[in-house]
């Protein structure tokens, strides 16, 4: 009985530590590939395209939308 509990506890700890290292590896790969820095400019480009298409929308609305699309806040 105690061996089963120790085994399950060890298995749980190993699984948790593996998930943490996997998450860190994914973060490292994203930063090395430069995908995060490229993705920062995409919301600005999209908003600029919509500004051209919907030129009757007030600038105050676009400013509010730009503030909401900051990646740090997501």
PQR file of N, CA, C, O and H, with PARSE charges and radii, in Angstrom:
ATOM      1  N   UNK A   1       0.817  -1.187   0.000 -0.4000 1.5000
ATOM      2  CA  UNK A   1       0.000   0.000   0.000 -0.0000 2.0000
ATOM      3  C   UNK A   1       0.870   1.265   0.000  0.5500 1.7000
ATOM      4  O   UNK A   1       0.640   2.176  -0.796 -0.5500 1.4000
ATOM      5  N   UNK A   2       1.851   1.320   0.876 -0.4000 1.5000
ATOM      6  CA  UNK A   2       2.724   2.485   0.965 -0.0000 2.0000
ATOM      7  C   UNK A   2       3.568   2.594  -0.296  0.5500 1.7000
ATOM      8  O   UNK A   2       3.840   3.699  -0.767 -0.5500 1.4000
ATOM      9  H   UNK A   2       2.039   0.580   1.522  0.4000 1.0000
ATOM     10  N   UNK A   3       3.983   1.457  -0.845 -0.4000 1.5000
ATOM     11  CA  UNK A   3       4.766   1.479  -2.080 -0.0000 2.0000
ATOM     12  C   UNK A   3       3.957   2.079  -3.222  0.5500 1.7000
ATOM     13  O   UNK A   3       4.492   2.824  -4.042 -0.5500 1.4000
ATOM     14  H   UNK A   3       3.761   0.560  -0.463  0.4000 1.0000
ATOM     15  N   UNK A   4       2.672   1.756  -3.275 -0.4000 1.5000
ATOM     16  CA  UNK A   4       1.803   2.312  -4.310 -0.0000 2.0000
ATOM     17  C   UNK A   4       1.674   3.828  -4.158  0.5500 1.7000
ATOM     18  O   UNK A   4       1.711   4.557  -5.150 -0.5500 1.4000
ATOM     19  H   UNK A   4       2.238   1.150  -2.608  0.4000 1.0000
ATOM     20  N   UNK A   5       1.526   4.294  -2.947 -0.4000 1.5000
ATOM     21  CA  UNK A   5       1.397   5.728  -2.705 -0.0000 2.0000
ATOM     22  C   UNK A   5       2.689   6.446  -3.086  0.5500 1.7000
ATOM     23  O   UNK A   5       2.653   7.499  -3.723 -0.5500 1.4000
ATOM     24  H   UNK A   5       1.496   3.702  -2.142  0.4000 1.0000
ATOM     25  N   UNK A   6       3.822   5.882  -2.697 -0.4000 1.5000
ATOM     26  CA  UNK A   6       5.112   6.483  -3.050 -0.0000 2.0000
ATOM     27  C   UNK A   6       5.303   6.479  -4.559  0.5500 1.7000
ATOM     28  O   UNK A   6       5.786   7.460  -5.126 -0.5500 1.4000
ATOM     29  H   UNK A   6       3.851   5.026  -2.179  0.4000 1.0000
ATOM     30  N   UNK A   7       4.935   5.405  -5.203 -0.4000 1.5000
ATOM     31  CA  UNK A   7       5.053   5.321  -6.661 -0.0000 2.0000
ATOM     32  C   UNK A   7       4.181   6.376  -7.339  0.5500 1.7000
ATOM     33  O   UNK A   7       4.635   7.059  -8.257 -0.5500 1.4000
ATOM     34  H   UNK A   7       4.542   4.609  -4.743  0.4000 1.0000
ATOM     35  N   UNK A   8       2.942   6.510  -6.896 -0.4000 1.5000
ATOM     36  CA  UNK A   8       2.047   7.501  -7.492 -0.0000 2.0000
ATOM     37  C   UNK A   8       2.539   8.926  -7.248  0.5500 1.7000
ATOM     38  O   UNK A   8       2.450   9.777  -8.133 -0.5500 1.4000
ATOM     39  H   UNK A   8       2.573   5.955  -6.151  0.4000 1.0000
ATOM     40  N   UNK A   9       3.053   9.185  -6.057 -0.4000 1.5000
ATOM     41  CA  UNK A   9       3.593  10.505  -5.748 -0.0000 2.0000
ATOM     42  C   UNK A   9       4.804  10.815  -6.635  0.5500 1.7000
ATOM     43  O   UNK A   9       4.925  11.923  -7.156 -0.5500 1.4000
ATOM     44  H   UNK A   9       3.125   8.494  -5.337  0.4000 1.0000
ATOM     45  N   UNK A  10       5.686   9.851  -6.804 -0.4000 1.5000
ATOM     46  CA  UNK A  10       6.860  10.028  -7.661 -0.0000 2.0000
ATOM     47  C   UNK A  10       6.441  10.245  -9.105  0.5500 1.7000
ATOM     48  O   UNK A  10       7.002  11.098  -9.793 -0.5500 1.4000
ATOM     49  H   UNK A  10       5.588   8.951  -6.381  0.4000 1.0000
ATOM     50  N   UNK A  11       5.480   9.499  -9.561 -0.4000 1.5000
ATOM     51  CA  UNK A  11       4.981   9.643 -10.922 -0.0000 2.0000
ATOM     52  C   UNK A  11       4.362  11.021 -11.123  0.5500 1.7000
ATOM     53  O   UNK A  11       4.582  11.655 -12.156 -0.5500 1.4000
ATOM     54  H   UNK A  11       5.024   8.806  -9.003  0.4000 1.0000
ATOM     55  N   UNK A  12       3.602  11.482 -10.159 -0.4000 1.5000
ATOM     56  CA  UNK A  12       3.001  12.810 -10.234 -0.0000 2.0000
ATOM     57  C   UNK A  12       4.070  13.896 -10.292  0.5500 1.7000
ATOM     58  O   UNK A  12       3.971  14.820 -11.100 -0.5500 1.4000
ATOM     59  H   UNK A  12       3.424  10.968  -9.321  0.4000 1.0000
ATOM     60  N   UNK A  13       5.086  13.792  -9.447 -0.4000 1.5000
ATOM     61  CA  UNK A  13       6.169  14.791  -9.438 -0.0000 2.0000
ATOM     62  C   UNK A  13       6.925  14.791 -10.754  0.5500 1.7000
ATOM     63  O   UNK A  13       7.269  15.854 -11.270 -0.5500 1.4000
ATOM     64  H   UNK A  13       5.166  13.041  -8.792  0.4000 1.0000
ATOM     65  N   UNK A  14       7.187  13.618 -11.302 -0.4000 1.5000
ATOM     66  CA  UNK A  14       7.893  13.526 -12.577 -0.0000 2.0000
ATOM     67  C   UNK A  14       7.069  14.148 -13.695  0.5500 1.7000
ATOM     68  O   UNK A  14       7.605  14.878 -14.530 -0.5500 1.4000
ATOM     69  H   UNK A  14       6.908  12.754 -10.883  0.4000 1.0000
ATOM     70  N   UNK A  15       5.791  13.871 -13.718 -0.4000 1.5000
ATOM     71  CA  UNK A  15       4.912  14.423 -14.743 -0.0000 2.0000
ATOM     72  C   UNK A  15       4.867  15.948 -14.647  0.5500 1.7000
ATOM     73  O   UNK A  15       4.915  16.635 -15.668 -0.5500 1.4000
ATOM     74  H   UNK A  15       5.356  13.278 -13.040  0.4000 1.0000
ATOM     75  N   UNK A  16       4.778  16.468 -13.456 -0.4000 1.5000
ATOM     76  CA  UNK A  16       4.736  17.913 -13.257 -0.0000 2.0000
ATOM     77  C   UNK A  16       6.038  18.567 -13.701  0.5500 1.7000
ATOM     78  O   UNK A  16       6.021  19.607 -14.360 -0.5500 1.4000
ATOM     79  H   UNK A  16       4.739  15.910 -12.627  0.4000 1.0000
ATOM     80  N   UNK A  17       7.164  17.960 -13.344 -0.4000 1.5000
ATOM     81  CA  UNK A  17       8.453  18.547 -13.732 -0.0000 2.0000
ATOM     82  C   UNK A  17       8.662  18.446 -15.233  0.5500 1.7000
ATOM     83  O   UNK A  17       9.256  19.348 -15.824 -0.5500 1.4000
ATOM     84  H   UNK A  17       7.178  17.115 -12.809  0.4000 1.0000
ATOM     85  N   UNK A  18       8.196  17.382 -15.868 -0.4000 1.5000
ATOM     86  CA  UNK A  18       8.307  17.239 -17.314 -0.0000 2.0000
ATOM     87  C   UNK A  18       7.484  18.308 -18.020  0.5500 1.7000
ATOM     88  O   UNK A  18       7.930  18.872 -19.019 -0.5500 1.4000
ATOM     89  H   UNK A  18       7.713  16.649 -15.388  0.4000 1.0000
ATOM     90  N   UNK A  19       6.298  18.590 -17.517 -0.4000 1.5000
ATOM     91  CA  UNK A  19       5.452  19.609 -18.120 -0.0000 2.0000
ATOM     92  C   UNK A  19       6.107  20.978 -18.010  0.5500 1.7000
ATOM     93  O   UNK A  19       6.008  21.783 -18.936 -0.5500 1.4000
ATOM     94  H   UNK A  19       5.935  18.132 -16.705  0.4000 1.0000
ATOM     95  N   UNK A  20       6.770  21.255 -16.900 -0.4000 1.5000
ATOM     96  CA  UNK A  20       7.448  22.537 -16.727 -0.0000 2.0000
ATOM     97  C   UNK A  20       8.599  22.680 -17.711  0.5500 1.7000
ATOM     98  O   UNK A  20       8.757  23.736 -18.324 -0.5500 1.4000
ATOM     99  H   UNK A  20       6.850  20.601 -16.148  0.4000 1.0000
ATOM    100  N   UNK A  21       9.397  21.644 -17.871 -0.4000 1.5000
ATOM    101  CA  UNK A  21      10.527  21.737 -18.793 -0.0000 2.0000
ATOM    102  C   UNK A  21      10.038  21.842 -20.228  0.5500 1.7000
ATOM    103  O   UNK A  21      10.649  22.543 -21.035 -0.5500 1.4000
ATOM    104  H   UNK A  21       9.269  20.787 -17.373  0.4000 1.0000
ATOM    105  N   UNK A  22       8.967  21.172 -20.556 -0.4000 1.5000
ATOM    106  CA  UNK A  22       8.418  21.245 -21.903 -0.0000 2.0000
ATOM    107  C   UNK A  22       7.930  22.666 -22.192  0.5500 1.7000
ATOM    108  O   UNK A  22       8.148  23.195 -23.281 -0.5500 1.4000
ATOM    109  H   UNK A  22       8.471  20.602 -19.900  0.4000 1.0000
ATOM    110  N   UNK A  23       7.274  23.271 -21.216 -0.4000 1.5000
ATOM    111  CA  UNK A  23       6.782  24.639 -21.365 -0.0000 2.0000
ATOM    112  C   UNK A  23       7.948  25.610 -21.561  0.5500 1.7000
ATOM    113  O   UNK A  23       7.864  26.520 -22.386 -0.5500 1.4000
ATOM    114  H   UNK A  23       7.097  22.841 -20.330  0.4000 1.0000
ATOM    115  N   UNK A  24       9.020  25.422 -20.815 -0.4000 1.5000
ATOM    116  CA  UNK A  24      10.195  26.280 -20.946 -0.0000 2.0000
ATOM    117  C   UNK A  24      10.856  26.095 -22.313  0.5500 1.7000
ATOM    118  O   UNK A  24      11.330  27.063 -22.907 -0.5500 1.4000
ATOM    119  H   UNK A  24       9.087  24.682 -20.145  0.4000 1.0000
ATOM    120  N   UNK A  25      10.889  24.876 -22.807 -0.4000 1.5000
ATOM    121  CA  UNK A  25      11.472  24.629 -24.131 -0.0000 2.0000
ATOM    122  C   UNK A  25      10.651  25.304 -25.224  0.5500 1.7000
ATOM    123  O   UNK A  25      11.207  25.840 -26.182 -0.5500 1.4000
ATOM    124  H   UNK A  25      10.504  24.089 -22.324  0.4000 1.0000
ATOM    125  N   UNK A  26       9.350  25.277 -25.081 -0.4000 1.5000
ATOM    126  CA  UNK A  26       8.484  25.932 -26.066 -0.0000 2.0000
ATOM    127  C   UNK A  26       8.727  27.433 -26.058  0.5500 1.7000
ATOM    128  O   UNK A  26       8.811  28.057 -27.116 -0.5500 1.4000
ATOM    129  H   UNK A  26       8.899  24.841 -24.302  0.4000 1.0000
ATOM    130  N   UNK A  27       8.840  28.017 -24.861 -0.4000 1.5000
ATOM    131  CA  UNK A  27       9.127  29.448 -24.761 -0.0000 2.0000
ATOM    132  C   UNK A  27      10.462  29.783 -25.427  0.5500 1.7000
ATOM    133  O   UNK A  27      10.579  30.786 -26.131 -0.5500 1.4000
ATOM    134  H   UNK A  27       8.771  27.510 -24.002  0.4000 1.0000
ATOM    135  N   UNK A  28      11.455  28.942 -25.201 -0.4000 1.5000
ATOM    136  CA  UNK A  28      12.772  29.182 -25.781 -0.0000 2.0000
ATOM    137  C   UNK A  28      12.731  29.101 -27.302  0.5500 1.7000
ATOM    138  O   UNK A  28      13.340  29.927 -27.982 -0.5500 1.4000
ATOM    139  H   UNK A  28      11.360  28.127 -24.630  0.4000 1.0000
ATOM    140  N   UNK A  29      12.023  28.117 -27.840 -0.4000 1.5000
ATOM    141  CA  UNK A  29      11.922  27.978 -29.293 -0.0000 2.0000
ATOM    142  C   UNK A  29      11.200  29.166 -29.922  0.5500 1.7000
ATOM    143  O   UNK A  29      11.584  29.636 -30.993 -0.5500 1.4000
ATOM    144  H   UNK A  29      11.528  27.446 -27.288  0.4000 1.0000
ATOM    145  N   UNK A  30      10.164  29.643 -29.260 -0.4000 1.5000
ATOM    146  CA  UNK A  30       9.442  30.814 -29.781 -0.0000 2.0000
ATOM    147  C   UNK A  30      10.347  32.034 -29.788  0.5500 1.7000
ATOM    148  O   UNK A  30      10.342  32.807 -30.746 -0.5500 1.4000
ATOM    149  H   UNK A  30       9.852  29.261 -28.390  0.4000 1.0000
ATOM    150  N   UNK A  31      11.123  32.212 -28.727 -0.4000 1.5000
ATOM    151  CA  UNK A  31      11.997  33.378 -28.677 -0.0000 2.0000
ATOM    152  C   UNK A  31      13.141  33.259 -29.682  0.5500 1.7000
ATOM    153  O   UNK A  31      13.549  34.264 -30.264 -0.5500 1.4000
ATOM    154  H   UNK A  31      11.128  31.584 -27.948  0.4000 1.0000
ATOM    155  N   UNK A  32      13.661  32.067 -29.896 -0.4000 1.5000
ATOM    156  CA  UNK A  32      14.753  31.885 -30.857 -0.0000 2.0000
ATOM    157  C   UNK A  32      14.288  32.056 -32.298  0.5500 1.7000
ATOM    158  O   UNK A  32      15.040  32.545 -33.141 -0.5500 1.4000
ATOM    159  H   UNK A  32      13.330  31.250 -29.423  0.4000 1.0000
ATOM    160  N   UNK A  33      13.068  31.660 -32.578 -0.4000 1.5000
ATOM    161  CA  UNK A  33      12.564  31.767 -33.950 -0.0000 2.0000
ATOM    162  C   UNK A  33      12.185  33.191 -34.322  0.5500 1.7000
ATOM    163  O   UNK A  33      12.061  33.515 -35.503 -0.5500 1.4000
ATOM    164  H   UNK A  33      12.457  31.263 -31.893  0.4000 1.0000
ATOM    165  N   UNK A  34      12.000  34.044 -33.318 -0.4000 1.5000
ATOM    166  CA  UNK A  34      11.640  35.431 -33.581 -0.0000 2.0000
ATOM    167  C   UNK A  34      10.161  35.621 -33.860  0.5500 1.7000
ATOM    168  O   UNK A  34       9.754  36.698 -34.297 -0.5500 1.4000
ATOM    169  H   UNK A  34      12.101  33.781 -32.359  0.4000 1.0000
ATOM    170  N   UNK A  35       9.362  34.622 -33.623 -0.4000 1.5000
ATOM    171  CA  UNK A  35       7.926  34.714 -33.894 -0.0000 2.0000
ATOM    172  C   UNK A  35       7.248  35.747 -33.004  0.5500 1.7000
ATOM    173  O   UNK A  35       6.298  36.404 -33.429 -0.5500 1.4000
ATOM    174  H   UNK A  35       9.693  33.747 -33.269  0.4000 1.0000
ATOM    175  N   UNK A  36       7.723  35.893 -31.789 -0.4000 1.5000
ATOM    176  CA  UNK A  36       7.090  36.838 -30.874 -0.0000 2.0000
ATOM    177  C   UNK A  36       7.315  38.274 -31.322  0.5500 1.7000
ATOM    178  O   UNK A  36       6.396  39.091 -31.274 -0.5500 1.4000
ATOM    179  H   UNK A  36       8.495  35.359 -31.444  0.4000 1.0000
ATOM    180  N   UNK A  37       8.534  38.590 -31.759 -0.4000 1.5000
ATOM    181  CA  UNK A  37       8.815  39.961 -32.198 -0.0000 2.0000
ATOM    182  C   UNK A  37       8.069  40.293 -33.482  0.5500 1.7000
ATOM    183  O   UNK A  37       7.643  41.432 -33.674 -0.5500 1.4000
ATOM    184  H   UNK A  37       9.281  37.927 -31.798  0.4000 1.0000
ATOM    185  N   UNK A  38       7.910  39.327 -34.347 -0.4000 1.5000
ATOM    186  CA  UNK A  38       7.165  39.552 -35.587 -0.0000 2.0000
ATOM    187  C   UNK A  38       5.688  39.768 -35.281  0.5500 1.7000
ATOM    188  O   UNK A  38       5.037  40.610 -35.900 -0.5500 1.4000
ATOM    189  H   UNK A  38       8.256  38.402 -34.191  0.4000 1.0000
ATOM    190  N   UNK A  39       5.166  39.016 -34.335 -0.4000 1.5000
ATOM    191  CA  UNK A  39       3.736  39.103 -34.027 -0.0000 2.0000
ATOM    192  C   UNK A  39       3.363  40.421 -33.353  0.5500 1.7000
ATOM    193  O   UNK A  39       2.183  40.771 -33.319 -0.5500 1.4000
ATOM    194  H   UNK A  39       5.694  38.332 -33.832  0.4000 1.0000
ATOM    195  N   UNK A  40       4.325  41.156 -32.821 -0.4000 1.5000
ATOM    196  CA  UNK A  40       4.014  42.445 -32.195 -0.0000 2.0000
ATOM    197  C   UNK A  40       3.521  43.460 -33.217  0.5500 1.7000
ATOM    198  O   UNK A  40       2.700  44.314 -32.881 -0.5500 1.4000
ATOM    199  H   UNK A  40       5.284  40.872 -32.849  0.4000 1.0000
ATOM    200  N   UNK A  41       3.995  43.391 -34.445 -0.4000 1.5000
ATOM    201  CA  UNK A  41       3.621  44.366 -35.449 -0.0000 2.0000
ATOM    202  C   UNK A  41       2.320  44.064 -36.162  0.5500 1.7000
ATOM    203  O   UNK A  41       1.766  44.942 -36.824 -0.5500 1.4000
ATOM    204  H   UNK A  41       4.662  42.698 -34.718  0.4000 1.0000
ATOM    205  N   UNK A  42       1.827  42.873 -36.048 -0.4000 1.5000
ATOM    206  CA  UNK A  42       0.633  42.468 -36.788 -0.0000 2.0000
ATOM    207  C   UNK A  42      -0.612  43.256 -36.375  0.5500 1.7000
ATOM    208  O   UNK A  42      -1.337  43.713 -37.259 -0.5500 1.4000
ATOM    209  H   UNK A  42       2.277  42.159 -35.510  0.4000 1.0000
ATOM    210  N   UNK A  43      -0.900  43.441 -35.082 -0.4000 1.5000
ATOM    211  CA  UNK A  43      -2.109  44.215 -34.740 -0.0000 2.0000
ATOM    212  C   UNK A  43      -2.078  45.637 -35.297  0.5500 1.7000
ATOM    213  O   UNK A  43      -3.112  46.153 -35.722 -0.5500 1.4000
ATOM    214  H   UNK A  43      -0.311  43.070 -34.364  0.4000 1.0000
ATOM    215  N   UNK A  44      -0.910  46.275 -35.301 -0.4000 1.5000
ATOM    216  CA  UNK A  44      -0.809  47.631 -35.828 -0.0000 2.0000
ATOM    217  C   UNK A  44      -1.114  47.658 -37.326  0.5500 1.7000
ATOM    218  O   UNK A  44      -1.782  48.569 -37.817 -0.5500 1.4000
ATOM    219  H   UNK A  44      -0.071  45.855 -34.956  0.4000 1.0000
ATOM    220  N   UNK A  45      -0.621  46.659 -38.037 -0.4000 1.5000
ATOM    221  CA  UNK A  45      -0.882  46.587 -39.479 -0.0000 2.0000
ATOM    222  C   UNK A  45      -2.362  46.343 -39.765  0.5500 1.7000
ATOM    223  O   UNK A  45      -2.931  46.937 -40.681 -0.5500 1.4000
ATOM    224  H   UNK A  45      -0.079  45.919 -37.638  0.4000 1.0000
ATOM    225  N   UNK A  46      -2.968  45.480 -38.991 -0.4000 1.5000
ATOM    226  CA  UNK A  46      -4.390  45.175 -39.182 -0.0000 2.0000
ATOM    227  C   UNK A  46      -5.233  46.418 -38.916  0.5500 1.7000
ATOM    228  O   UNK A  46      -6.149  46.731 -39.676 -0.5500 1.4000
ATOM    229  H   UNK A  46      -2.505  44.997 -38.248  0.4000 1.0000
ATOM    230  N   UNK A  47      -4.916  47.124 -37.832 -0.4000 1.5000
ATOM    231  CA  UNK A  47      -5.666  48.336 -37.505 -0.0000 2.0000
ATOM    232  C   UNK A  47      -5.471  49.390 -38.581  0.5500 1.7000
ATOM    233  O   UNK A  47      -6.418  50.094 -38.933 -0.5500 1.4000
ATOM    234  H   UNK A  47      -4.171  46.870 -37.215  0.4000 1.0000
ATOM    235  N   UNK A  48      -4.246  49.511 -39.114 -0.4000 1.5000
ATOM    236  CA  UNK A  48      -3.987  50.482 -40.183 -0.0000 2.0000
ATOM    237  C   UNK A  48      -4.820  50.155 -41.425  0.5500 1.7000
ATOM    238  O   UNK A  48      -5.340  51.060 -42.078 -0.5500 1.4000
ATOM    239  H   UNK A  48      -3.478  48.939 -38.828  0.4000 1.0000
ATOM    240  N   UNK A  49      -4.946  48.875 -41.752 -0.4000 1.5000
ATOM    241  CA  UNK A  49      -5.771  48.479 -42.903 -0.0000 2.0000
ATOM    242  C   UNK A  49      -7.244  48.808 -42.664  0.5500 1.7000
ATOM    243  O   UNK A  49      -7.937  49.272 -43.570 -0.5500 1.4000
ATOM    244  H   UNK A  49      -4.524  48.140 -41.222  0.4000 1.0000
ATOM    245  N   UNK A  50      -7.714  48.568 -41.452 -0.4000 1.5000
ATOM    246  CA  UNK A  50      -9.109  48.888 -41.151 -0.0000 2.0000
ATOM    247  C   UNK A  50      -9.351  50.393 -41.136  0.5500 1.7000
ATOM    248  O   UNK A  50     -10.432  50.852 -41.503 -0.5500 1.4000
ATOM    249  H   UNK A  50      -7.152  48.191 -40.716  0.4000 1.0000
ATOM    250  N   UNK A  51      -8.346  51.165 -40.711 -0.4000 1.5000
ATOM    251  CA  UNK A  51      -8.474  52.626 -40.740 -0.0000 2.0000
ATOM    252  C   UNK A  51      -8.682  53.117 -42.170  0.5500 1.7000
ATOM    253  O   UNK A  51      -9.474  54.026 -42.419 -0.5500 1.4000
ATOM    254  H   UNK A  51      -7.467  50.792 -40.413  0.4000 1.0000
ATOM    255  N   UNK A  52      -7.962  52.503 -43.103 -0.4000 1.5000
ATOM    256  CA  UNK A  52      -8.110  52.889 -44.511 -0.0000 2.0000
ATOM    257  C   UNK A  52      -9.496  52.510 -45.026  0.5500 1.7000
ATOM    258  O   UNK A  52     -10.130  53.270 -45.758 -0.5500 1.4000
ATOM    259  H   UNK A  52      -7.319  51.764 -42.901  0.4000 1.0000
ATOM    260  N   UNK A  53      -9.949  51.335 -44.634 -0.4000 1.5000
ATOM    261  CA  UNK A  53     -11.229  50.840 -45.140 -0.0000 2.0000
ATOM    262  C   UNK A  53     -12.407  51.575 -44.511  0.5500 1.7000
ATOM    263  O   UNK A  53     -13.374  51.910 -45.194 -0.5500 1.4000
ATOM    264  H   UNK A  53      -9.434  50.718 -44.039  0.4000 1.0000
ATOM    265  N   UNK A  54     -12.321  51.823 -43.214 -0.4000 1.5000
ATOM    266  CA  UNK A  54     -13.409  52.486 -42.483 -0.0000 2.0000
ATOM    267  C   UNK A  54     -12.931  53.864 -42.021  0.5500 1.7000
ATOM    268  O   UNK A  54     -12.706  54.080 -40.831 -0.5500 1.4000
ATOM    269  H   UNK A  54     -11.535  51.551 -42.658  0.4000 1.0000
ATOM    270  N   UNK A  55     -12.782  54.771 -42.944 -0.4000 1.5000
ATOM    271  CA  UNK A  55     -12.248  56.090 -42.626 -0.0000 2.0000
ATOM    272  C   UNK A  55     -13.248  56.998 -41.912  0.5500 1.7000
ATOM    273  O   UNK A  55     -12.872  58.086 -41.474 -0.5500 1.4000
ATOM    274  H   UNK A  55     -12.965  54.595 -43.912  0.4000 1.0000
ATOM    275  N   UNK A  56     -14.497  56.588 -41.783 -0.4000 1.5000
ATOM    276  CA  UNK A  56     -15.491  57.404 -41.083 -0.0000 2.0000
ATOM    277  C   UNK A  56     -15.511  57.150 -39.571  0.5500 1.7000
ATOM    278  O   UNK A  56     -16.251  57.817 -38.848 -0.5500 1.4000
ATOM    279  H   UNK A  56     -14.802  55.705 -42.138  0.4000 1.0000
ATOM    280  N   UNK A  57     -14.714  56.201 -39.087 -0.4000 1.5000
ATOM    281  CA  UNK A  57     -14.640  55.907 -37.655 -0.0000 2.0000
ATOM    282  C   UNK A  57     -13.712  56.934 -37.003  0.5500 1.7000
ATOM    283  O   UNK A  57     -12.625  57.192 -37.520 -0.5500 1.4000
ATOM    284  H   UNK A  57     -14.113  55.659 -39.675  0.4000 1.0000
ATOM    285  N   UNK A  58     -14.123  57.526 -35.872 -0.4000 1.5000
ATOM    286  CA  UNK A  58     -13.289  58.542 -35.208 -0.0000 2.0000
ATOM    287  C   UNK A  58     -11.949  57.965 -34.725  0.5500 1.7000
ATOM    288  O   UNK A  58     -11.843  56.783 -34.400 -0.5500 1.4000
ATOM    289  H   UNK A  58     -15.006  57.316 -35.452  0.4000 1.0000
ATOM    290  N   UNK A  59     -10.948  58.823 -34.688 -0.4000 1.5000
ATOM    291  CA  UNK A  59      -9.596  58.409 -34.272 -0.0000 2.0000
ATOM    292  C   UNK A  59      -9.560  57.934 -32.822  0.5500 1.7000
ATOM    293  O   UNK A  59      -8.732  57.096 -32.465 -0.5500 1.4000
ATOM    294  H   UNK A  59     -11.034  59.784 -34.951  0.4000 1.0000
ATOM    295  N   UNK A  60     -10.445  58.462 -31.992 -0.4000 1.5000
ATOM    296  CA  UNK A  60     -10.474  58.050 -30.583 -0.0000 2.0000
ATOM    297  C   UNK A  60     -10.821  56.561 -30.438  0.5500 1.7000
ATOM    298  O   UNK A  60     -10.332  55.886 -29.533 -0.5500 1.4000
ATOM    299  H   UNK A  60     -11.118  59.143 -32.282  0.4000 1.0000
ATOM    300  N   UNK A  61     -11.659  56.072 -31.327 -0.4000 1.5000
ATOM    301  CA  UNK A  61     -12.011  54.644 -31.286 -0.0000 2.0000
ATOM    302  C   UNK A  61     -10.814  53.780 -31.666  0.5500 1.7000
ATOM    303  O   UNK A  61     -10.594  52.724 -31.074 -0.5500 1.4000
ATOM    304  H   UNK A  61     -12.056  56.621 -32.063  0.4000 1.0000
ATOM    305  N   UNK A  62     -10.044  54.225 -32.650 -0.4000 1.5000
ATOM    306  CA  UNK A  62      -8.867  53.461 -33.076 -0.0000 2.0000
ATOM    307  C   UNK A  62      -7.815  53.444 -31.972  0.5500 1.7000
ATOM    308  O   UNK A  62      -7.153  52.428 -31.761 -0.5500 1.4000
ATOM    309  H   UNK A  62     -10.222  55.083 -33.131  0.4000 1.0000
ATOM    310  N   UNK A  63      -7.658  54.563 -31.267 -0.4000 1.5000
ATOM    311  CA  UNK A  63      -6.681  54.638 -30.181 -0.0000 2.0000
ATOM    312  C   UNK A  63      -7.053  53.663 -29.064  0.5500 1.7000
ATOM    313  O   UNK A  63      -6.188  52.997 -28.495 -0.5500 1.4000
ATOM    314  H   UNK A  63      -8.196  55.388 -31.439  0.4000 1.0000
ATOM    315  N   UNK A  64      -8.341  53.589 -28.759 -0.4000 1.5000
ATOM    316  CA  UNK A  64      -8.798  52.643 -27.744 -0.0000 2.0000
ATOM    317  C   UNK A  64      -8.563  51.203 -28.161  0.5500 1.7000
ATOM    318  O   UNK A  64      -8.204  50.358 -27.341 -0.5500 1.4000
ATOM    319  H   UNK A  64      -9.044  54.131 -29.221  0.4000 1.0000
ATOM    320  N   UNK A  65      -8.764  50.933 -29.424 -0.4000 1.5000
ATOM    321  CA  UNK A  65      -8.549  49.588 -29.938 -0.0000 2.0000
ATOM    322  C   UNK A  65      -7.067  49.223 -29.924  0.5500 1.7000
ATOM    323  O   UNK A  65      -6.711  48.086 -29.616 -0.5500 1.4000
ATOM    324  H   UNK A  65      -9.055  51.619 -30.091  0.4000 1.0000
ATOM    325  N   UNK A  66      -6.207  50.174 -30.252 -0.4000 1.5000
ATOM    326  CA  UNK A  66      -4.765  49.915 -30.227 -0.0000 2.0000
ATOM    327  C   UNK A  66      -4.288  49.610 -28.815  0.5500 1.7000
ATOM    328  O   UNK A  66      -3.417  48.761 -28.625 -0.5500 1.4000
ATOM    329  H   UNK A  66      -6.495  51.099 -30.502  0.4000 1.0000
ATOM    330  N   UNK A  67      -4.845  50.287 -27.832 -0.4000 1.5000
ATOM    331  CA  UNK A  67      -4.456  50.023 -26.448 -0.0000 2.0000
ATOM    332  C   UNK A  67      -4.903  48.634 -26.003  0.5500 1.7000
ATOM    333  O   UNK A  67      -4.214  47.982 -25.218 -0.5500 1.4000
ATOM    334  H   UNK A  67      -5.553  50.976 -27.987  0.4000 1.0000
ATOM    335  N   UNK A  68      -6.034  48.185 -26.492 -0.4000 1.5000
ATOM    336  CA  UNK A  68      -6.539  46.868 -26.122 -0.0000 2.0000
ATOM    337  C   UNK A  68      -5.762  45.733 -26.794  0.5500 1.7000
ATOM    338  O   UNK A  68      -5.763  44.604 -26.305 -0.5500 1.4000
ATOM    339  H   UNK A  68      -6.593  48.714 -27.130  0.4000 1.0000
ATOM    340  N   UNK A  69      -5.105  46.033 -27.906 -0.4000 1.5000
ATOM    341  CA  UNK A  69      -4.418  44.980 -28.657 -0.0000 2.0000
ATOM    342  C   UNK A  69      -2.940  44.862 -28.326  0.5500 1.7000
ATOM    343  O   UNK A  69      -2.192  44.230 -29.072 -0.5500 1.4000
ATOM    344  H   UNK A  69      -5.104  46.951 -28.303  0.4000 1.0000
ATOM    345  N   UNK A  70      -2.500  45.462 -27.214 -0.4000 1.5000
ATOM    346  CA  UNK A  70      -1.105  45.338 -26.797 -0.0000 2.0000
ATOM    347  C   UNK A  70      -0.877  43.911 -26.315  0.5500 1.7000
ATOM    348  O   UNK A  70      -1.667  43.391 -25.527 -0.5500 1.4000
ATOM    349  H   UNK A  70      -3.107  45.976 -26.608  0.4000 1.0000
ATOM    350  N   UNK A  71       0.203  43.268 -26.783 -0.4000 1.5000
ATOM    351  CA  UNK A  71       0.438  41.866 -26.470 -0.0000 2.0000
ATOM    352  C   UNK A  71       0.732  41.610 -24.986  0.5500 1.7000
ATOM    353  O   UNK A  71       0.463  40.516 -24.488 -0.5500 1.4000
ATOM    354  H   UNK A  71       0.845  43.690 -27.423  0.4000 1.0000
ATOM    355  N   UNK A  72       1.268  42.584 -24.287 -0.4000 1.5000
ATOM    356  CA  UNK A  72       1.536  42.397 -22.872 -0.0000 2.0000
ATOM    357  C   UNK A  72       0.265  42.213 -22.075  0.5500 1.7000
ATOM    358  O   UNK A  72       0.256  41.553 -21.036 -0.5500 1.4000
ATOM    359  H   UNK A  72       1.485  43.473 -24.691  0.4000 1.0000
ATOM    360  N   UNK A  73      -0.822  42.812 -22.577 -0.4000 1.5000
ATOM    361  CA  UNK A  73      -2.094  42.724 -21.868 -0.0000 2.0000
ATOM    362  C   UNK A  73      -2.861  41.454 -22.190  0.5500 1.7000
ATOM    363  O   UNK A  73      -3.788  41.100 -21.461 -0.5500 1.4000
ATOM    364  H   UNK A  73      -0.815  43.348 -23.420  0.4000 1.0000
ATOM    365  N   UNK A  74      -2.506  40.769 -23.246 -0.4000 1.5000
ATOM    366  CA  UNK A  74      -3.260  39.574 -23.654 -0.0000 2.0000
ATOM    367  C   UNK A  74      -2.935  38.383 -22.820  0.5500 1.7000
ATOM    368  O   UNK A  74      -3.488  37.306 -23.041 -0.5500 1.4000
ATOM    369  H   UNK A  74      -1.753  41.056 -23.838  0.4000 1.0000
TER
END
